[in-house]
Amino acid sequence: MRKWQHILLYEFGLLSIFVIFSCSQNKTASSPATEEKKNVLSPPDIVEVGSPVVVHLDSRPPPHIIHVPTDSSASHIVKTDAGVATRERLSPPRTYSTNLVLAMENYSTENGLPHSVVRSSYCDHHGNLWFGTDGGLSRYDGKSFTNYTRDQGLPSNYIQCIKEDNLGNIWIGTDAGASRFNGTTFINFNVKKRLNNNIWSILEDKKGNMWFASNGGVSKLESRMKNDVSDRISFSTYTTDSGLASNNISGIAEDTNGNLWFSSGDKGVSRYDGKSFSNFTVEQGLSNNSVYGALGDKSGNLWFATLGGGLSRYDGKSFTNYTTKQGLISDYPTGLFEDRNGDLWIESRGMGVSRLDHSKGTFFNYTTAQGLISNNIWGIVQDKNGSLWFSTFGSGIGRLMNNLATLKISIPDRGPV
């Protein structure tokens, strides 16, 4: 019980900091100005980090592979912290197939997931699903979970973001730095290697460079160094001294022109064109300066989830802002995902999700009342078959069993936006 109290207090404190920042910002008018603040300051801090920490799987205990059971008679062996082996009973994933709008299949620790708090998710080019939990990294191949922890070489069991690069490496952001995994080896980078420990978001740009958002600004690893394990590796770190609006960076997105956008928890968003930063706040039309997530869609728009100001869309000229008045489920969205149909999914903590139908411009809202397994949604990913998977805080993961096309007939909470 103390562990859960600690986790919830930590999350509440983090959210409170963002909310305090957001409440201190002025709200924007409906037709914002497009003037931007441009900073050209000192160059980034380039630091040779030396050889990273390299951990080979064959030098550590094997990862825990748990086959998802098809009946309730299955079990598996686990070991306590004292090394005592015990047998745990497993059960097949629970299916919520009702006459509600959503039909979902729930996977939790009872089915092989290492922890019920799932903060991030990703689908790699092989079709494997990766889940970042408070109990390590989990890979799901459609039949079994393979779970990796510090025992296998991760810098921490607290996984905050996941990204695959164009070479097939899996990058993991944790509260103890970043890790690169090639299937056999973990390569770890942390504050001792001059990369900030708290990694909130990872992006690979069109040139193949890797970018890491943290509480200490944003760091860049050039593409030529992605597979390097020598002492030639170096990160370029951009901070407010370089023109970044804030060092508290929560998300990264890239637009169709190759510009990078960095969202911050207190000073709006920054656009980087490779030479200089242009900073956008409520003065330029952003709905709130506390921005939790950023996404570039297939149509070239930039979307920002703000705490207290709802959703902001930037089309390259002006901001259009959406709140509960336009049908958004909450004015405190925390994450964004675009599915293959081009619909935008907006996550929230405690309020469920909204889906913005791109063809109709209409919000459809889903909570546990419509069949969602939890209202605390921390991430969404789409698998190779088109199914959506929802990561939750405390309820594991849920696979949406509906055909997405059938969701379009659902009655929205409000009319077109």
C-alpha positions in Angstrom: 0.0 0.0 0.0 2.9 2.4 0.8 4.3 1.8 -2.7 1.0 2.9 -4.3 0.8 5.9 -2.0 4.3 6.9 -3.0 3.5 6.5 -6.8 0.3 8.4 -6.6 1.8 11.2 -4.5 4.6 11.5 -7.0 2.2 11.7 -10.0 0.0 14.2 -8.2 2.9 16.4 -7.3 4.2 16.3 -10.9 0.7 17.2 -12.3 0.3 19.9 -9.7 3.5 21.6 -10.8 2.2 21.7 -14.4 -1.2 22.9 -13.3 0.3 25.7 -11.2 2.3 26.8 -14.2 -0.8 26.6 -16.4 -3.0 28.6 -14.0 -0.5 31.5 -14.0 -0.8 31.9 -17.8 -3.2 34.3 -19.5 -5.9 32.8 -21.8 -5.7 33.6 -25.5 -8.3 35.2 -27.7 -10.1 33.2 -30.5 -8.2 34.9 -33.3 -4.6 34.9 -32.1 -1.7 36.9 -33.5 1.0 35.0 -35.4 3.9 37.1 -34.2 6.7 34.9 -32.8 9.6 35.4 -30.4 12.9 34.5 -32.0 16.1 33.8 -30.1 19.6 33.4 -31.5 21.8 32.9 -28.5 24.8 30.8 -27.6 25.6 27.4 -29.3 24.6 24.1 -27.7 26.8 22.5 -25.1 28.7 19.7 -26.9 30.1 17.1 -24.6 32.2 14.1 -25.3 30.6 11.5 -23.1 33.2 8.7 -23.2 32.2 5.1 -23.5 28.6 4.3 -22.5 27.6 1.5 -20.2 27.3 -1.7 -22.2 25.4 -4.6 -20.8 25.2 -7.9 -22.9 22.1 -10.1 -22.2 24.3 -13.2 -22.2 26.1 -11.8 -19.1 22.8 -11.4 -17.2 19.8 -13.5 -16.1 17.6 -14.2 -19.1 14.5 -12.0 -19.5 11.2 -13.3 -18.1 9.1 -14.8 -20.9 5.5 -15.4 -19.9 3.0 -17.0 -22.4 -0.4 -15.5 -22.2 -2.7 -18.3 -21.0 -5.8 -19.4 -22.8 -7.3 -20.9 -19.7 -7.3 -20.3 -16.0 -5.1 -23.3 -15.1 -1.8 -21.7 -16.3 0.9 -20.6 -13.9 4.5 -19.4 -13.9 7.5 -19.3 -11.5 8.5 -16.0 -10.0 11.2 -15.1 -7.5 10.9 -12.7 -4.6 13.5 -10.1 -3.8 15.0 -12.6 -1.4 15.4 -15.1 -4.2 12.7 -17.4 -3.1 10.9 -19.1 -6.0 7.1 -19.2 -5.9 4.4 -20.1 -8.4 1.9 -17.5 -9.5 -1.4 -18.4 -11.2 -2.2 -16.7 -14.5 -5.5 -16.2 -16.3 -6.4 -15.4 -19.9 -7.0 -11.7 -20.7 -10.4 -10.5 -19.6 -12.8 -9.6 -22.4 -15.3 -6.8 -21.9 -17.7 -7.6 -24.8 -20.9 -5.8 -23.9 -23.6 -3.8 -25.6 -21.6 -0.7 -24.8 -19.9 1.4 -27.5 -16.5 -0.1 -26.9 -15.5 -3.8 -26.7 -12.1 -4.2 -25.0 -9.7 -7.0 -24.0 -7.7 -6.3 -20.8 -4.2 -7.5 -20.2 -2.7 -7.1 -16.7 -0.2 -8.7 -14.4 -2.5 -11.7 -14.3 -1.7 -12.3 -17.9 2.1 -11.7 -17.9 2.5 -7.9 -17.9 5.2 -7.0 -15.3 3.3 -4.1 -13.8 -0.2 -2.6 -14.0 1.1 1.0 -14.4 1.9 1.4 -18.1 3.2 4.8 -19.1 4.3 4.3 -22.7 3.8 2.0 -25.7 5.3 1.5 -29.2 4.8 -0.9 -32.2 8.1 -1.8 -33.9 8.6 -2.6 -37.6 8.3 -6.4 -36.9 4.8 -5.8 -35.3 6.0 -6.4 -31.8 4.3 -4.2 -29.1 6.5 -2.6 -26.5 5.1 -1.3 -23.2 7.0 0.8 -20.7 5.8 0.1 -17.1 6.8 0.9 -13.6 8.2 -2.7 -13.4 10.4 -2.6 -16.5 10.1 -3.0 -20.3 7.7 -5.6 -21.8 7.6 -6.9 -25.4 4.4 -8.6 -26.6 4.6 -10.7 -29.8 0.9 -11.6 -29.9 1.4 -14.8 -27.8 3.7 -14.0 -24.9 5.3 -11.1 -22.9 9.1 -10.9 -22.6 9.9 -8.7 -19.7 13.2 -6.9 -19.2 14.3 -5.2 -16.0 17.5 -3.9 -14.4 18.5 -7.5 -14.1 18.9 -7.6 -17.9 20.7 -4.3 -18.1 18.1 -1.5 -18.1 19.2 1.6 -16.2 15.9 1.7 -14.4 12.6 -0.2 -14.2 10.7 3.0 -14.5 10.0 3.4 -18.3 8.7 6.7 -19.5 9.0 6.5 -23.3 9.9 4.1 -26.2 11.1 4.8 -29.8 12.5 2.7 -32.6 15.2 4.2 -34.9 15.7 3.5 -38.6 18.3 0.9 -37.8 15.9 -1.2 -35.7 17.3 -0.2 -32.3 14.8 0.3 -29.5 15.4 3.5 -27.4 14.0 3.6 -23.9 13.7 6.7 -21.8 13.7 6.2 -18.0 14.2 8.2 -14.8 17.8 7.2 -14.9 18.8 8.1 -18.4 18.3 6.6 -21.8 19.0 3.1 -23.1 19.5 1.6 -26.6 18.6 -2.0 -27.1 19.5 -4.0 -30.2 17.9 -7.3 -29.1 21.1 -8.6 -27.4 22.6 -5.6 -25.7 21.6 -2.6 -23.6 23.7 0.6 -24.1 23.0 3.0 -21.3 23.4 6.8 -21.2 22.8 8.8 -18.1 23.7 11.9 -16.2 27.3 10.6 -15.7 27.5 10.6 -19.5 26.1 14.2 -19.6 22.6 13.2 -20.6 19.9 14.3 -18.2 18.4 11.4 -16.2 14.7 12.2 -16.6 13.9 11.4 -20.3 10.2 12.2 -21.1 10.2 11.9 -24.9 12.4 10.5 -27.7 12.2 11.4 -31.5 14.2 10.4 -34.5 14.2 13.3 -37.0 14.2 13.0 -40.8 18.0 13.1 -40.9 18.3 10.1 -38.5 19.4 12.2 -35.5 18.0 11.2 -32.1 16.5 13.8 -29.8 15.8 13.4 -26.1 13.5 15.7 -24.1 14.3 16.0 -20.4 14.2 18.3 -17.4 17.5 19.7 -18.5 16.6 20.9 -22.0 16.8 18.8 -25.1 19.8 16.6 -26.2 20.7 15.5 -29.7 22.7 12.4 -30.8 23.8 12.6 -34.4 22.8 9.8 -36.7 26.4 8.7 -37.3 26.7 7.9 -33.6 23.6 5.8 -33.1 25.3 2.5 -33.2 28.6 3.7 -31.7 29.8 2.3 -28.4 33.2 4.0 -28.3 34.4 7.1 -26.5 33.6 9.2 -29.5 29.9 9.5 -28.7 28.8 13.1 -27.9 25.5 14.8 -27.1 24.6 18.3 -28.1 22.4 19.8 -25.4 20.2 22.8 -26.0 18.9 24.9 -23.1 17.5 28.3 -22.5 21.1 29.6 -23.0 20.7 28.4 -26.6 17.3 30.0 -27.1 15.0 27.2 -25.9 11.9 28.6 -24.2 12.3 26.4 -21.2 14.6 23.6 -19.9 11.5 21.6 -18.8 10.7 19.8 -22.0 7.8 17.4 -22.1 7.5 16.4 -25.8 9.0 16.6 -29.3 7.4 16.7 -32.7 8.6 17.3 -36.3 6.7 19.1 -39.0 6.6 18.5 -42.7 9.4 21.0 -43.3 11.8 19.3 -40.9 11.4 21.8 -38.1 11.5 20.4 -34.6 8.9 21.5 -32.0 9.6 21.2 -28.3 6.7 21.5 -25.8 7.4 22.7 -22.3 5.6 22.5 -19.0 5.8 26.2 -18.3 6.9 28.4 -21.3 4.9 27.3 -24.3 6.6 25.6 -27.3 9.8 26.2 -29.2 10.4 25.6 -32.9 13.9 24.8 -34.1 14.8 25.2 -37.8 18.4 23.9 -37.3 19.8 27.4 -36.7 17.6 29.3 -34.3 14.6 28.9 -32.0 11.2 30.6 -32.4 9.1 30.5 -29.2 5.3 30.5 -29.1 3.2 31.3 -26.0 -0.3 32.5 -25.2 0.8 35.8 -26.7 1.0 34.2 -30.1 -2.3 32.2 -29.7 -1.3 29.1 -27.9 -4.2 28.2 -25.5 -1.9 27.7 -22.5 1.8 27.8 -21.7 1.8 24.5 -19.9 2.1 22.0 -22.7 2.2 18.3 -22.0 2.5 16.7 -25.5 3.1 17.6 -29.1 2.3 15.8 -32.4 2.7 16.5 -36.1 -0.2 15.0 -38.1 -0.3 13.7 -41.7 -1.9 16.9 -43.0 1.0 19.1 -41.7 -0.7 20.5 -38.6 1.0 20.7 -35.2 -1.1 19.7 -32.2 -0.4 20.6 -28.6 -2.0 19.1 -25.5 -2.1 21.8 -22.8 -2.9 21.6 -19.1 -5.9 24.0 -18.6 -6.2 25.3 -22.1 -7.4 22.1 -23.9 -6.0 21.4 -27.4 -4.2 23.8 -29.7 -3.7 23.2 -33.5 -1.1 25.2 -35.4 -1.5 25.2 -39.2 1.7 27.2 -39.9 -0.1 30.6 -39.7 -2.3 30.6 -36.7 -3.6 28.7 -33.7 -7.0 27.1 -33.4 -8.0 26.1 -29.8 -10.4 23.5 -28.7 -11.8 23.0 -25.2 -14.8 21.3 -23.5 -16.9 24.0 -25.1 -16.2 22.5 -28.5 -16.7 18.9 -27.2 -13.2 18.0 -25.9 -13.5 15.6 -23.0 -11.2 17.6 -20.8 -9.3 20.9 -20.7 -6.4 19.0 -19.3 -5.3 16.6 -22.1 -1.9 14.9 -21.5 -1.1 13.0 -24.7 -1.9 12.7 -28.4 -2.0 9.9 -31.0 -3.0 9.8 -34.7 -4.4 6.6 -36.0 -4.1 5.3 -39.6 -7.4 6.8 -40.5 -6.1 10.2 -39.7 -8.3 10.6 -36.6 -6.7 12.2 -33.6 -6.9 10.6 -30.1 -6.6 12.8 -27.1 -5.6 11.2 -23.8 -6.4 12.5 -20.3 -5.7 11.5 -16.8 -9.0 10.5 -15.1 -11.4 11.7 -17.8 -11.0 9.1 -20.6 -10.2 9.9 -24.2 -11.5 12.0 -27.1 -11.4 11.1 -30.7 -11.4 13.9 -33.3 -12.9 12.5 -36.5 -10.8 14.2 -39.2 -13.5 13.8 -41.9 -16.3 15.3 -39.8 -14.4 17.6 -37.5 -16.4 16.1 -34.6 -15.3 15.0 -31.1 -16.3 11.5 -29.9 -15.7 11.0 -26.1 -15.1 7.6 -24.4 -15.0 6.7 -20.7 -15.6 3.6 -18.7 -19.3 4.3 -19.2 -18.7 3.5 -22.9 -16.5 0.5 -22.2 -13.0 1.9 -21.8 -11.1 -0.2 -19.2 -9.9 2.9 -17.3 -10.3 6.7 -17.5 -6.6 7.1 -16.7 -5.1 6.8 -20.2 -1.3 7.3 -20.5 -0.6 6.1 -24.0 -2.2 4.8 -27.2 -0.5 2.6 -29.9 -1.9 0.9 -33.1 -0.7 -2.7 -33.9 0.0 -4.1 -37.4 -3.6 -5.4 -37.6 -5.1 -1.9 -36.9 -6.2 -2.5 -33.3 -5.7 0.3 -30.8 -4.0 -0.5 -27.4 -4.6 1.8 -24.5 -2.0 2.1 -21.7 -3.4 2.9 -18.3 -2.4 3.9 -14.8 -3.2 0.9 -12.6 -5.3 -1.2 -15.0 -2.7 -2.6 -17.4 -3.4 -2.3 -21.1 -6.6 -2.6 -23.1 -7.0 -3.7 -26.7 -9.9 -2.2 -28.6 -11.7 -5.0 -30.3 -14.0 -2.8 -32.4 -13.3 -2.0 -36.0 -12.4 1.7 -36.0 -14.8 2.3 -38.8 -17.7 1.2 -36.6 -16.8 3.8 -34.0 -17.8 6.5 -36.5 -21.5 5.7 -36.0 -21.2 6.4 -32.2 -23.2 9.4 -31.1 -20.8 12.2 -30.1 -21.2 14.2 -26.9 -21.5 17.4 -28.9 -21.9 18.6 -32.5 -19.2 19.4 -35.0 -16.4 21.7 -33.8 
